[in-house]
Amino acid sequence: LGFHQAKRNRAVEVRRDCPYLDTVNRQALDFDFEKFCSISLTNLNVYACLVCGKYYQGRGPKSHAYTHSLEAGHHIFINLKTEKVFCLPDGYEINDPSLDDIRHVLNPRFAREQVEQLDRSKLWARALDGSDYLPGLVGLNNIKETDFVNVTIQALMRVTPLRNFFLIPENYQHSRSPLVHRFGELTRKIWHARNFKGQVSPHEFLQAVMKASNKKFRIGAQSDPLDFVTWLLNTLHKDLKKSSKKNTSIIHQCFQGELEVVKEMQSKGTERREGGDDQNGGSENPNVVRETSKMPFLMLSLDLPPPPLFKDVMEKNIIPQVPLFNILKKFDGETITEVVRPQIARMRYRVTKLPPYIIMHMRRFTKNNFFVEKNPTLVNFPVKNLELKDYIPLPTPNDDEKLRSKYDLIANIVHDGKPSEGSYRVFVQRKSEEQWYEVQDLHVSETLPQMVALSEAYIQVYELQQQH
């Protein structure tokens, strides 16, 4: 009992002043990496030395942090979980408001009022190193061929309800998924206006991604942002649904729409007949089976027309172009899309419910047995006021509500270079000033809407306009 009593007394001593406070070096602090002790590699009870920025375990007399305080003469440590600051080897807790900025960088916090104001603020923020950055539009470190993750994150950060949900940890405090918490942490770091440096390293988030995807996506291996965004949205939805009683999640509230799919295929009996007359089985043909079903979607996949195979001398320099109007016809309920897998069928798609945010993906890459080909066709799309009802038939709304189908582009992911190599960059719009920015890893630069429209779009995110 005496031992526990002594331990409790030792933990109680709190001082307001400490002679070593001026040794704290904010430039050396980086909380973007995994919270592991640099010696024992454990993640339990880890402290960061506020003088050199290294992580050490414990603070008792035999701990690594205690030893470091004696060997290096560094005395101030912060507990990375509880955010309490201690002076070692003396062992007392320091209660000084001048350390609050460090706590904010370790774990950025947002009040609900602040979250609502985010899209109104045009201010730049200044980091400790003197660099200026835009909260919400910071450069992300490319750790090693992880640009496919960076462009996906930058695009998703434009989706206001998704961002607002993840800025407030109480919304997902019951979730047991490390991926959900790391994504929330990254969102808060990106939107934080009091960072020590003008960039964020998505290291912890990438570790959670590697673990949750069983290394399907990993540091050092280039992947397709399309596969990544599909996996990420589905996994976040599944993990958030588990922790809440509802059957939906913020992911589905933002992105889920619905398609009506009409599928026509040859009935089983006619497939065996060789060279019969029913080869071009239309709907009048009795041997055609038709199935109609409703299918939810998180993104719409658009097919590009094949580029011309043979070019004459003049056409060498001409890049084929196609209006978005043409490739959206796939969803007009009449255009037939031939599919081969799982069996040969003719499909017709019609949108029956529009989501607040539409993700569109242009199918630029085709894999055959030998290599991956890239379709260079440019898609002509409007950056503002995409009125979907002019393109495709839409469901008629109830009497009391108006059909809203006008969308604005908010993010546009582009692929540069050869199909199997190459790199990704993203154009995003900053709401507060309606200004477009081009982001490639750590580089963030202003650009013009015309440049966005001229790019080889690969994945686009459109937002439904609020008022008409």
Disulfide bonds with the S-S distance in Angstrom:
none
